[in-house]
Amino acid sequence: MNENDTFSVDVDSVGGRGGVTNGERPACSDLRLQSSLVEVYARFTATDEHGLTLYLVHRKAKFRVTNLVRPLLQVANETVARLRDKHVVDGVTVGRTSVQVTRLS
């Protein structure tokens, strides 16, 4: 992971009857916004004195580091989505934002 890795989040409406009634406005009786669990995976590498990249375990192996970076997670635009309990992203309104891993200050 880099200093400010970013993961895109699209927030769409879910549920309701959808569709269009009389050709003008959508018929949604119980509009809900998406909610999703956030998980962060990382690959650990090092470079030796010859410039070769070395991987911990295997080059395709990724490790779940969500618990390690949970305090560093934030949503770029909190008018679109919010983090609940630092590991669940909840949609607030329809739109696009990103979940970022920030660095310690």
C-alpha positions in Angstrom: 0.0 0.0 0.0 1.2 3.5 -0.7 0.9 6.5 1.4 -2.7 7.5 0.4 -4.1 4.5 -1.4 -7.7 5.1 -2.6 -10.6 2.8 -3.2 -13.5 4.0 -5.3 -17.0 3.7 -3.9 -20.2 4.1 -6.0 -23.3 4.7 -3.9 -26.5 3.7 -5.6 -30.0 3.4 -4.4 -31.2 -0.1 -3.7 -34.8 -1.4 -3.2 -38.0 0.2 -4.0 -40.3 -0.7 -6.9 -38.2 1.3 -9.4 -39.5 1.9 -12.8 -41.5 4.8 -14.0 -45.2 5.5 -13.4 -47.0 8.0 -15.8 -43.7 8.6 -17.7 -42.4 11.3 -15.4 -41.2 10.3 -12.0 -39.8 7.1 -10.6 -42.1 5.1 -8.2 -39.9 4.3 -5.2 -41.7 3.6 -2.0 -38.8 2.3 0.2 -35.5 3.8 -1.2 -32.4 2.5 0.6 -28.8 3.3 0.1 -26.0 0.8 -0.1 -23.9 -0.3 2.8 -20.7 -2.5 2.6 -18.0 -3.9 4.8 -14.6 -2.4 4.1 -11.6 -4.8 3.9 -8.0 -3.8 3.1 -5.5 -6.2 1.7 -1.7 -5.5 1.1 1.2 -7.2 -0.5 4.6 -6.9 1.3 7.7 -6.3 -0.8 11.3 -5.4 -0.3 14.1 -4.6 -2.8 17.5 -6.3 -2.5 20.9 -4.8 -3.2 20.6 -5.9 -6.9 17.3 -4.1 -7.4 15.2 -7.3 -7.4 11.8 -7.2 -5.8 11.3 -9.8 -3.1 7.8 -10.8 -1.8 6.8 -12.0 1.6 5.5 -15.6 0.9 4.6 -15.2 -2.8 4.1 -12.4 -5.4 0.4 -13.2 -5.6 -0.1 -13.4 -1.8 -2.1 -10.6 -0.2 -2.6 -10.2 3.5 -5.7 -8.8 5.2 -4.6 -5.7 7.1 -8.0 -4.2 7.8 -7.5 -4.2 11.6 -4.1 -2.6 11.3 -5.2 0.3 9.1 -8.8 0.7 10.5 -7.9 3.9 12.4 -6.4 5.4 9.2 -9.5 4.9 7.0 -11.6 7.9 5.9 -14.2 8.7 3.3 -13.2 11.6 0.9 -16.7 13.0 0.6 -18.9 12.5 3.7 -21.9 14.0 2.0 -22.0 10.8 -0.2 -20.9 8.1 2.3 -19.8 7.7 5.9 -17.7 5.1 7.8 -19.6 3.4 10.6 -17.4 1.7 13.3 -14.4 2.4 11.0 -15.1 -0.7 8.9 -18.6 -0.3 7.3 -19.2 2.3 4.6 -22.9 3.5 4.5 -24.3 5.5 1.7 -25.8 8.9 2.6 -26.9 10.0 -0.8 -26.4 8.9 -4.4 -23.0 9.8 -5.7 -19.3 8.8 -5.9 -16.6 9.0 -3.3 -13.5 7.1 -2.2 -12.3 5.3 1.0 -8.7 6.2 1.7 -6.0 4.9 3.9 -4.2 8.0 5.2 -0.9 8.1 6.9 -0.2 8.9 10.5 0.5 12.6 11.2 
